Amino acid sequence: MVDCMRDAEDQYAGIGSAAVETSARLVYANLKDAIAKGALHPGQRLVEARIAGRLGVSRAPLREAIRLLESEGLLQKVPRKGVIVSILHEKDAAEIYGLRVALESWAAREACHRATEADFEALRELIAEMERSSSASDVDHLAGEDVTFHRKICEIAGNQRLLISWTGIVSQMRLLSRHVLGTLYADLHQVPHRHERLMEALAKREPDLAEVLIRQHIESVASRILDEMRAAGSEIRRRSYGT
């Protein structure tokens, strides 16, 4: 009888932690979406009690979600201030996009050799989605489809460590690019057009061309982001010193 009771208790031993983990993932997704869309802006302090109350969760899943977002570089702890939405500077942007160029250039070359017809069909569907988002001027969806397209190329490359490294910076990439995607192109339809050119290079199995196109694509975004950050810094200094 004692053994039966012990077995019954063991069956339920993990329910509490599993529930907390599920809640943490939901809180994580909610906060990440708020950061990506700018509802929580860089430098904003997170007040745990307010967020927990708004989301209807306890502190435990909230703190686990915060830990996950810290590991992705979206949140950071600041002495005497607490947890804030990360503020990325010029040096951060240069490092993030430099790493992205290295990873995706490698991925594009590998994808030229490994991509299947099913992979090309998936990429074409993503480009079609980009066209629809461009026509609707839906920048948020367009940004998401852009990320999914580039992730797909990294997946096609078949290198798990490459994919893990790329995934580790994707949240910070989105945080940076969100502020410029709407103004990066005079016509949003240029976004799917650029991706279509890249897909054609992959389909023709031309690794040199694919690498050139992906470098140009990423470096143009990085250049615009860095220009915007420098301009913003200059404006802050002008206001501070009255020059």
C-alpha positions in Angstrom: 0.0 0.0 0.0 2.8 2.4 0.9 4.5 1.6 -2.5 1.3 2.3 -4.4 0.9 5.7 -2.6 4.6 6.5 -3.5 3.9 5.6 -7.1 0.8 7.8 -7.2 2.8 10.7 -5.7 5.6 10.3 -8.2 3.1 10.6 -11.1 2.2 14.1 -10.0 5.6 15.2 -8.8 6.4 17.2 -12.0 3.0 19.0 -12.6 3.9 22.1 -10.7 7.2 22.7 -12.5 5.7 21.8 -15.9 3.0 24.4 -15.4 5.5 27.0 -14.5 7.6 26.2 -17.6 4.5 26.5 -19.8 3.6 29.8 -18.3 7.2 31.0 -18.6 7.2 30.2 -22.3 3.9 32.1 -22.8 5.3 35.1 -20.9 8.5 34.9 -22.8 6.7 35.0 -26.1 4.5 37.9 -25.0 7.4 40.0 -23.8 9.5 39.2 -26.8 6.7 40.3 -29.1 6.3 43.5 -27.1 10.0 44.3 -27.5 10.1 43.4 -31.2 7.1 45.7 -31.9 8.4 48.6 -29.8 5.7 48.4 -27.1 8.6 47.9 -24.7 11.4 50.3 -25.8 15.2 50.2 -25.3 16.1 51.4 -21.8 12.6 50.9 -20.4 12.7 49.3 -16.9 10.6 46.2 -16.3 8.5 46.3 -13.1 7.9 42.7 -12.2 4.8 43.3 -10.1 3.1 45.3 -12.9 3.9 42.9 -15.7 2.9 39.8 -13.6 -0.4 41.5 -12.8 -1.0 42.5 -16.4 -0.3 39.0 -17.7 -2.0 37.2 -14.8 1.0 35.1 -13.8 3.1 34.6 -10.7 6.7 35.9 -10.3 8.3 32.5 -11.0 7.4 32.2 -14.7 8.0 35.9 -15.2 11.5 35.6 -13.8 12.2 32.5 -16.0 11.0 34.4 -19.1 13.3 37.3 -18.1 16.2 34.9 -17.8 15.6 33.6 -21.3 15.3 37.1 -22.8 18.5 38.1 -21.0 20.3 35.1 -22.6 19.2 36.4 -26.0 20.5 39.9 -25.3 17.0 41.5 -25.3 17.0 42.3 -21.6 19.9 43.3 -19.3 20.4 43.9 -15.6 21.6 47.3 -14.6 22.9 48.1 -11.1 20.5 50.1 -9.0 18.0 50.1 -11.8 17.0 46.5 -12.3 16.1 44.8 -15.6 15.7 47.0 -18.7 15.2 46.4 -22.4 18.6 46.3 -23.9 20.1 49.3 -25.4 22.2 48.4 -28.4 25.0 50.7 -29.5 27.0 51.2 -32.7 29.6 48.7 -31.6 26.9 46.1 -30.8 25.3 46.6 -34.2 28.6 46.3 -36.0 29.5 43.1 -34.2 26.0 41.6 -34.7 25.9 42.3 -38.5 29.5 41.3 -39.0 28.8 37.9 -37.5 25.6 37.7 -39.5 27.5 38.3 -42.8 30.0 35.6 -41.9 27.4 33.0 -40.9 25.0 33.7 -43.8 27.7 33.8 -46.5 28.7 30.4 -45.4 25.1 29.2 -45.2 24.4 30.5 -48.7 27.3 28.7 -50.2 26.4 25.4 -48.5 22.7 25.8 -49.5 23.7 26.0 -53.2 24.9 22.4 -52.9 22.3 21.0 -50.6 18.9 22.7 -51.4 16.2 20.4 -52.7 13.1 21.3 -54.9 11.0 21.2 -51.7 13.4 23.8 -50.2 13.0 26.1 -53.2 9.3 25.7 -53.0 9.3 26.8 -49.4 11.5 29.8 -50.2 9.2 30.8 -53.1 6.2 30.7 -50.8 8.0 33.0 -48.3 8.7 35.4 -51.1 5.1 35.3 -52.1 4.2 36.1 -48.5 6.6 39.0 -48.6 4.9 40.3 -51.7 1.5 40.2 -49.9 2.9 42.0 -46.9 4.6 44.6 -49.1 1.3 45.3 -50.9 -0.4 45.7 -47.6 2.5 47.9 -46.2 2.6 45.4 -43.2 6.1 46.0 -42.0 5.8 43.8 -39.0 4.9 40.7 -41.0 7.4 41.6 -43.7 10.2 41.7 -41.1 9.1 38.3 -39.7 9.0 36.7 -43.2 12.4 38.2 -43.9 13.8 36.5 -40.8 12.1 33.2 -41.6 13.6 33.3 -45.2 17.2 33.8 -43.9 16.6 31.1 -41.2 15.5 28.7 -43.9 18.8 29.2 -45.8 20.7 28.5 -42.6 18.6 25.3 -42.1 19.2 24.2 -45.7 23.0 24.6 -45.1 22.7 21.6 -42.8 25.2 22.8 -40.2 23.6 22.6 -36.7 26.3 24.8 -35.0 25.9 27.5 -37.7 22.2 27.5 -37.1 22.6 27.7 -33.3 25.0 30.6 -33.7 22.6 32.4 -36.1 19.6 31.8 -33.8 21.6 33.3 -30.9 21.7 36.7 -32.6 18.4 36.8 -34.5 16.4 38.6 -31.7 19.0 41.4 -31.6 19.0 41.6 -35.4 15.2 42.1 -35.3 15.5 44.7 -32.5 17.9 46.7 -34.7 16.3 46.3 -38.1 12.8 47.0 -36.9 13.6 50.7 -36.7 14.8 51.0 -40.3 12.9 48.4 -42.4 10.1 50.8 -43.1 12.5 53.4 -44.4 15.2 51.2 -45.8 13.4 50.9 -49.2 11.4 53.6 -51.0 9.3 50.7 -52.2 8.7 47.8 -49.8 8.4 45.5 -52.9 12.2 45.8 -53.2 12.4 43.4 -50.1 10.9 40.4 -51.9 12.7 41.3 -55.1 16.1 41.1 -53.4 15.2 37.8 -51.9 14.0 36.5 -55.2 17.4 37.3 -56.8 19.1 35.4 -54.0 16.8 32.4 -54.4 17.6 32.4 -58.1 21.3 32.2 -57.4 20.7 29.3 -55.0 18.5 27.5 -57.6 21.2 27.9 -60.3 23.8 26.5 -57.8 26.0 29.6 -58.0 27.7 29.9 -54.6 29.9 32.9 -55.5 26.9 34.9 -56.7 24.8 33.8 -53.7 27.5 34.9 -51.3 27.8 38.3 -53.1 24.1 38.9 -53.0 23.6 37.9 -49.4 26.6 40.1 -48.3 25.2 43.1 -50.2 21.8 42.6 -48.7 23.0 42.3 -45.1 25.7 45.0 -45.4 23.1 47.5 -46.9 20.9 47.0 -43.9 23.8 47.2 -41.4 25.0 50.4 -43.1 21.6 52.0 -42.8 21.2 51.0 -39.1 24.7 52.4 -38.3 23.9 55.6 -40.1 20.6 55.9 -38.1 22.4 55.3 -34.8 25.1 57.9 -35.6 22.4 60.4 -36.6 20.5 59.7 -33.4 23.7 60.1 -31.3 24.5 63.4 -33.0 21.0 64.7 -32.3 21.2 63.8 -28.6 24.6 65.5 -28.4 23.3 68.6 -30.2 20.4 68.8 -27.7 22.6 68.3 -24.7 25.2 70.9 -25.6 23.1 73.3 -27.7 25.3 73.0 -30.8 
